[in-house]
Amino acid sequence: MRRISQVFIVALCTFVVTTGVITCSLNGSKVFGDENRLVAAESIHISKSTPTRSLMQLISAHTSRILEAIMVGDFHAVAREANAVAENSEIVMEMFFSAEGEAGEWYKGAGGDAKAATEMKTEFEKYLRITIDSSRNIAETAGKKDIVETYKSLDEMMQKACFACHAVSRDPWPDWPEWMKQAGG
């Protein structure tokens, strides 16, 4: 009997986790105007959100490591991860919006027009430039071994690049519940 209830609990937990993963992946497809939330599997690599999605995954991983390194005072790791953010940002920009090619060559297969790709490039480039400059500033500040200023540099990048880009390219964040506003959240 005990064995059966353990199996039932494991099956229930597996179902809940799988449902959560599927739900999150469907809701995460709206980036820079992707109105079709159920993108076909074949077009996932050429959809409008491809450059932002791939870059956000890279930046997210490095930003987490930057914060972790700041918290333990590992300035060498902070500089390494911040430089990786800048390098990855430049690589992604070149990959999707090549200086030699036309803006949005990767987007032609999805039936996108050149005007939309050019507009997307302008918006993408604006926030990417802020990200690159800010991440280089984080690396430079980490070299001074000042934990407070290093954190402020990370916070500035998050405010000016990450949050500002998400404010214009994603669905708005839900409002805080009233009880959280009263608690200062």
MARMIPA-592606 format. One record per atom (N, C-alpha, C, CB): z, x, y. Coordinates in steps of 0.02 Angstrom, whole numbers, padded with zeros to 5 digits, always signed. Glycine has a CB too. Example, Ala and Ser with C-alpha at 12.3 -4.5 7.8 and 13.67 -1.06 7.14 Angstrom:
2
+00390+00660-00284/+00390+00615-00225/+00390+00660-00165/+00452+00565-00224/+00354+00642-00112/+00357+00684-00053/+00394+00645+00002/+00286+00704-00030/
This chain:
185
+00000+00041-00060/+00000+00000+00000/+00000+00044+00063/+00061-00047+00000/+00042+00095+00062/+00046+00140+00120/-00021+00176+00131/+00103+00191+00111/-00053+00195+00077/-00117+00229+00081/-00170+00183+00111/-00139+00252+00010/-00170+00120+00094/-00218+00072+00120/-00208+00063+00195/-00211+00004+00084/-00146+00059+00219/-00136+00051+00291/-00155+00114+00329/-00063+00032+00306/-00146+00173+00300/-00168+00234+00333/-00244+00235+00339/-00144+00296+00295/-00279+00216+00287/-00352+00213+00289/-00375+00162+00341/-00381+00195+00218/-00342+00104+00343/-00359+00053+00392/-00349+00079+00464/-00317-00010+00381/-00295+00114+00477/-00281+00141+00544/-00333+00193+00563/-00210+00172+00547/-00351+00237+00516/-00402+00287+00529/-00470+00254+00544/-00409+00336+00469/-00488+00203+00506/-00551+00167+00517/-00551+00133+00585/-00563+00116+00461/-00495+00103+00604/-00490+00069+00668/-00497+00119+00725/-00424+00031+00674/-00462+00175+00720/-00467+00228+00772/-00538+00255+00778/-00418+00285+00757/-00571+00266+00722/-00640+00289+00722/-00686+00239+00757/-00664+00302+00651/-00677+00176+00743/-00717+00124+00775/-00706+00124+00851/-00700+00055+00745/-00644+00128+00872/-00628+00127+00944/-00659+00187+00979/-00552+00126+00955/-00652+00247+00950/-00680+00307+00981/-00756+00303+00983/-00658+00370+00941/-00788+00281+00930/-00861+00275+00929/-00885+00225+00981/-00885+00253+00860/-00852+00169+00987/-00870+00119+01037/-00862+00147+01107/-00827+00055+01029/-00809+00184+01119/-00799+00215+01185/-00853+00265+01203/-00731+00249+01188/-00871+00307+01155/-00923+00356+01167/-00990+00323+01182/-00931+00403+01107/-01008+00273+01144/-01071+00238+01155/-01070+00204+01224/-01083+00185+01099/-01016+00171+01241/-01011+00137+01305/-01017+00186+01363/-00946+00098+01310/-00982+00242+01360/-00984+00292+01413/-01054+00321+01421/-00934+00347+01400/-01089+00334+01365/-01155+00363+01371/-01205+00314+01401/-01180+00385+01302/-01197+00250+01389/-01242+00201+01419/-01228+00194+01494/-01236+00133+01385/-01166+00196+01515/-01149+00189+01586/-01163+00252+01625/-01076+00170+01593/-01169+00309+01593/-01179+00372+01627/-01252+00387+01642/-01151+00427+01587/-01298+00340+01630/-01368+00355+01639/-01393+00344+01710/-01409+00315+01592/-01353+00317+01754/-01377+00304+01822/-01361+00363+01866/-01345+00240+01850/-01409+00405+01876/-01403+00463+01919/-01466+00467+01961/-01391+00528+01878/-01459+00470+02026/-01514+00472+02073/-01565+00416+02060/-01548+00539+02069/-01541+00356+02057/-01584+00298+02058/-01613+00277+01991/-01639+00311+02103/-01587+00301+01936/-01612+00280+01871/-01588+00209+01857/-01589+00329+01814/-01630+00159+01872/-01610+00089+01865/-01610+00067+01793/-01656+00046+01906/-01649+00098+01751/-01653+00078+01681/-01598+00114+01643/-01722+00092+01651/-01544+00079+01628/-01486+00111+01596/-01498+00126+01522/-01426+00067+01603/-01547+00094+01492/-01561+00106+01422/-01627+00145+01416/-01565+00040+01382/-01624+00209+01432/-01683+00252+01432/-01703+00265+01359/-01669+00319+01469/-01767+00260+01346/-01792+00272+01279/-01778+00345+01258/-01868+00258+01274/-01765+00356+01195/-01747+00422+01171/-01802+00474+01185/-01732+00419+01096/-01865+00453+01182/-01919+00500+01193/-01922+00525+01266/-01986+00468+01175/-01901+00483+01313/-01908+00502+01383/-01844+00531+01413/-01929+00442+01424/-01794+00544+01372/-01731+00567+01399/-01738+00635+01434/-01679+00573+01343/-01784+00676+01412/-01792+00742+01441/-01838+00742+01503/-01819+00789+01390/-01869+00687+01517/-01913+00685+01576/-01893+00629+01623/-01985+00676+01554/-01835+00601+01615/-01814+00548+01660/-01794+00576+01727/-01755+00508+01629/-01788+00533+01777/-01771+00555+01844/-01704+00590+01847/-01770+00496+01891/-01658+00574+01803/-01591+00602+01806/-01585+00669+01770/-01542+00554+01777/-01637+00693+01738/-01633+00753+01698/-01606+00814+01736/-01701+00770+01671/-01632+00831+01795/-01605+00891+01828/-01532+00883+01848/-01647+00908+01889/-01514+00826+01873/-01444+00817+01894/-01398+00815+01834/-01437+00754+01935/-01418+00781+01781/-01375+00776+01723/-01362+00845+01693/-01406+00730+01670/-01414+00884+01683/-01405+00950+01652/-01364+00996+01697/-01473+00982+01638/-01375+00993+01762/-01337+01035+01807/-01264+01013+01810/-01368+01033+01877/-01252+00949+01812/-01182+00924+01815/-01143+00945+01753/-01181+00848+01822/-01175+00945+01696/-01140+00967+01635/-01121+01040+01640/-01183+00955+01573/-01166+01082+01665/-01151+01153+01674/-01096+01163+01726/-01215+01191+01694/-01104+01131+01783/-01055+01140+01837/-00987+01114+01816/-01078+01104+01900/-00985+01059+01781/-00922+01030+01759/-00884+01079+01714/-00933+00965+01722/-00918+01110+01668/-00885+01157+01623/-00858+01217+01662/-00934+01182+01569/-00898+01244+01706/-00876+01302+01745/-00821+01284+01795/-00935+01334+01782/-00826+01226+01826/-00775+01205+01874/-00708+01195+01840/-00797+01139+01909/-00708+01168+01780/-00645+01161+01743/-00614+01229+01730/-00657+01124+01676/-00656+01277+01712/-00631+01345+01699/-00608+01378+01763/-00685+01387+01666/-00641+01363+01820/-00619+01391+01884/-00549+01366+01900/-00668+01372+01941/-00539+01301+01894/-00473+01272+01909/-00419+01301+01863/-00474+01196+01903/-00436+01306+01799/-00388+01334+01751/-00371+01407+01769/-00417+01331+01679/-00421+01446+01788/-00409+01516+01806/-00368+01521+01871/-00476+01553+01814/-00380+01477+01918/-00341+01476+01979/-00268+01464+01963/-00367+01423+02029/-00256+01415+01919/-00188+01396+01902/-00149+01452+01868/-00188+01335+01858/-00183+01496+01832/-00148+01551+01799/-00155+01616+01839/-00175+01562+01729/-00191+01614+01895/-00198+01673+01937/-00246+01725+01912/-00132+01705+01946/-00295+01706+01872/-00346+01752+01846/-00406+01752+01892/-00367+01731+01773/-00403+01794+01944/-00455+01794+01995/-00521+01821+01969/-00432+01836+02055/-00518+01865+01920/-00580+01891+01890/-00618+01834+01856/-00564+01947+01839/-00582+01791+01819/-00614+01734+01786/-00641+01684+01838/-00565+01699+01739/-00604+01675+01892/-00627+01629+01945/-00694+01653+01972/-00574+01624+02003/-00697+01718+01989/-00759+01746+02017/-00816+01741+01966/-00749+01819+02037/-00802+01756+01903/-00854+01752+01851/-00881+01681+01844/-00826+01776+01783/-00837+01632+01841/-00859+01562+01833/-00894+01536+01896/-00798+01517+01816/-00869+01555+01955/-00902+01534+02017/-00972+01563+02022/-00859+01555+02079/-00980+01626+02003/-01047+01656+02004/-01092+01623+01953/-01042+01731+01990/-01064+01601+01897/-01103+01565+01846/-01128+01498+01873/-01061+01553+01782/-01086+01464+01914/-01108+01401+01945/-01169+01414+01989/-01051+01370+01987/-01165+01466+02031/-01222+01482+02075/-01284+01500+02036/-01203+01540+02123/-01277+01542+01985/-01335+01562+01945/-01366+01503+01908/-01314+01616+01894/-01324+01462+01877/-01351+01403+01842/-01385+01355+01889/-01295+01368+01804/-01357+01346+01948/-01387+01301+01997/-01456+01326+02017/-01342+01295+02060/-01463+01391+02028/-01528+01419+02047/-01578+01412+01990/-01520+01493+02066/-01555+01423+01928/-01599+01416+01870/-01624+01345+01863/-01563+01439+01805/-01579+01297+01868/-01598+01226+01861/-01647+01207+01917/-01535+01180+01863/-01634+01230+01977/-01679+01214+02033/-01749+01241+02018/-01652+01243+02099/-01753+01302+01995/-01818+01332+01980/-01852+01297+01921/-01811+01407+01965/-01812+01277+01872/-01839+01244+01813/-01872+01178+01829/-01784+01234+01762/-01839+01138+01871/-01863+01070+01883/-01904+01062+01947/-01805+01024+01885/-01892+01106+01995/-01929+01102+02058/-01957+01171+02075/-01884+01076+02116/-02001+01195+02034/-02029+01262+02039/-02064+01273+02106/-02077+01275+01982/-02054+01332+02134/-02087+01350+02197/-02162+01359+02187/-02056+01415+02226/-02183+01382+02127/-02254+01392+02114/-02291+01328+02098/-02263+01441+02057/-02256+01282+02066/-02288+01219+02045/-02277+01164+02096/-02262+01198+01977/-02301+01106+02078/-02291+01047+02120/-02221+01019+02108/-02344+00994+02107/-02193+00988+02158/-02127+00957+02150/-02131+00904+02097/-02102+00927+02217/-02087+00910+02048/-02082+00858+01998/-02134+00859+01943/-02084+00794+02030/-02162+00917+01924/-02209+00920+01869/-02178+00892+01805/-02234+00992+01857/-02114+00904+01796/-02077+00880+01737/-02074+00804+01736/-02007+00909+01736/-02084+00773+01794/-02075+00701+01801/-02139+00661+01789/-02048+00685+01870/-02196+00695+01785/-02260+00660+01777/-02263+00620+01712/-02316+00710+01778/-02234+00646+01659/-02236+00611+01595/-02200+00545+01596/-02206+00655+01542/-02155+00535+01643/-02117+00472+01647/-02152+00422+01693/-02046+00485+01672/-02211+00440+01718/-02249+00395+01761/-02225+00395+01833/-02245+00326+01733/-02187+00445+01853/-02162+00449+01921/-02216+00474+01969/-02102+00495+01925/-02212+00452+02031/-02261+00475+02080/-02235+00536+02117/-02276+00418+02130/-02281+00573+02148/-02265+00635+02182/-02218+00623+02241/-02329+00669+02207/-02226+00567+02276/-02184+00553+02334/-02110+00545+02313/-02208+00489+02369/-02099+00509+02258/-02030+00500+02233/-02000+00567+02212/-02029+00451+02174/-02040+00609+02179/-02016+00675+02157/-02000+00719+02217/-02067+00709+02112/-02040+00716+02269/-02028+00756+02330/-01964+00733+02364/-02087+00751+02378/-01954+00667+02369/-01892+00641+02399/-01831+00662+02358/-01896+00564+02405/-01838+00658+02292/-01783+00678+02248/-01768+00752+02257/-01800+00662+02175/-01821+00793+02263/-01811+00865+02271/-01773+00879+02335/-01879+00901+02272/-01789+00845+02389/-01756+00856+02453/-01681+00841+02447/-01787+00813+02508/-01665+00785+02418/-01594+00765+02409/-01558+00813+02362/-01589+00693+02382/-01591+00829+02307/-01562+00873+02257/-01550+00943+02287/-01607+00878+02196/-01599+00968+02323/-01595+01035+02353/-01538+01039+02404/-01661+01052+02387/-01528+00986+02442/-01475+00985+02493/-01407+00997+02461/-01475+00918+02530/-01391+00959+02409/-01326+00967+02377/-01322+01030+02335/-01311+00906+02334/-01378+01051+02308/-01379+01112+02268/-01365+01172+02312/-01447+01119+02233/-01393+01173+02372/-01381+01228+02419/-01307+01232+02437/-01424+01220+02483/-01276+01175+02449/-01204+01173+02464/-01164+01200+02405/-01181+01101+02482/-01184+01180+02344/-01150+01203+02283/-01155+01279+02276/-01179+01168+02222/-01215+01305+02286/-01225+01377+02279/-01184+01415+02330/-01300+01395+02286/-01189+01395+02393/-01151+01429+02446/-01076+01424+02434/-01169+01400+02514/-01053+01366+02415/-00981+01356+02403/-00956+01397+02344/-00966+01282+02392/-00995+01399+02291/-00974+01437+02233/-00972+01512+02248/-01020+01424+02173/-01018+01535+02288/-01016+01606+02309/-00955+01618+02353/-01080+01626+02346/-00937+01570+02394/-00877+01575+02436/-00814+01577+02392/-00873+01516+02486/-00813+01538+02339/-00756+01539+02292/-00749+01609+02262/-00765+01485+02236/-00804+01637+02240/-00802+01705+02210/-00778+01756+02261/-00872+01725+02183/-00802+01751+02322/-00781+01797+02375/-00706+01789+02390/-00822+01786+02439/-00683+01728+02396/-00613+01715+02410/-00569+01739+02352/-00602+01639+02422/-00592+01731+02291/-00554+01754+02233/-00544+01830+02235/-00589+01734+02168/-00593+01865+02264/-00588+01938+02270/-00531+01959+02315/-00653+01966+02298/-00509+01915+02360/-00452+01930+02405/-00386+01915+02372/-00459+01889+02469/-00388+01886+02312/-00328+01870+02272/-00278+01827+02308/-00294+01935+02250/-00304+01778+02345/-00261+01729+02380/-00271+01662+02345/-00279+01724+02457/-00221+01642+02306/-00227+01583+02264/-00237+01519+02304/-00166+01576+02221/-00204+01513+02361/-00209+01453+02402/-00279+01447+02432/-00156+01453+02458/-00305+01501+02460/-00371+01500+02490/-00426+01490+02437/-00384+01564+02529/-00415+01519+02378/-00463+01510+02324/-00466+01436+02303/-00444+01554+02263/-00408+01405+02298/-00407+01334+02281/-00440+01292+02336/-00334+01310+02269/-00426+01309+02399/-00456+01272+02454/-00533+01278+02452/-00430+01298+02522/-00558+01336+02432/-00631+01345+02426/-00659+01300+02371/-00648+01419+02412/-00623+01296+02315/-00645+01251+02261/-00643+01179+02284/-00600+01260+02199/-00590+01159+02318/-00584+01091+02343/-00640+01075+02393/-00515+01081+02377/-00657+01123+02434/-00711+01113+02483/-00778+01101+02447/-00717+01173+02531/-00791+01140+02394/-00852+01129+02356/-00853+01059+02325/-00860+01184+02300/-00797+01040+02297/-00793+00973+02266/-00805+00918+02318/-00724+00964+02232/-00776+00925+02376/-00783+00874+02429/-00854+00871+02456/-00733+00888+02486/-00880+00930+02477/-00944+00932+02512/-01005+00926+02466/-00949+00995+02552/-00999+00951+02405/-01057+00949+02360/-01049+00894+02308/-01065+01017+02325/-00999+00899+02267/-00992+00853+02209/-00981+00781+02231/-00935+00876+02164/-00927+00770+02268/-00910+00701+02287/-00962+00672+02335/-00841+00698+02318/-00987+00712+02381/-01037+00688+02428/-01102+00667+02392/-01053+00741+02482/-01122+00707+02343/-01183+00691+02304/-01171+00628+02263/-01202+00750+02259/-01114+00623+02231/-01100+00564+02191/-01096+00501+02234/-01035+00574+02152/-01074+00508+02295/-01069+00450+02339/-01137+00419+02354/-01035+00469+02405/-01190+00461+02356/-01257+00434+02371/-01300+00423+02309/-01292+00481+02418/-01282+00454+02253/-01326+00450+02195/-01299+00409+02137/-01340+00518+02171/-01239+00386+02141/-01209+00348+02086/-01182+00282+02110/-01154+00388+02053/-01166+00239+02062/-01133+00177+02079/-01067+00194+02112/-01123+00133+02016/-01044+00152+02159/-00981+00167+02192/-00922+00165+02143/-00968+00118+02250/-00872+00206+02158/-00811+00205+02118/-00777+00138+02126/-00764+00264+02137/-00745+00114+02075/-00709+00050+02084/-00650+00060+02131/-00685+00023+02015/-00631+00006+02165/-00573+00009+02209/-00510+00019+02168/-00567-00054+02252/-00462+00054+02199/-00398+00063+02166/-00363-00005+02163/-00354+00115+02204/-00328-00019+02109/-00289-00080+02107/-00236-00080+02162/-00256-00089+02037/-00216-00138+02184/-00168-00143+02239/-00103-00106+02224/-00153-00216+02254/-00078-00110+02163/-00015-00076+02146/-00020-00001+02153/+00006-00095+02076/-00082+00027+02142/-00090+00100+02150/-00094+00119+02223/-00153+00123+02112/-00123+00075+02264/-00126+00089+02336/-00056+00092+02365/-00168+00036+02373/-00014+00048+02342/+00055+00046+02367/+00093+00108+02345/+00090-00017+02344/+00076+00135+02287/+00111+00194+02261/+00083+00258+02290/+00107+00195+02185/+00032+00253+02332/+00003+00313+02363/-00057+00341+02326/+00055+00365+02369/-00083+00306+02276/-00139+00330+02235/-00205+00318+02266/-00138+00299+02169/
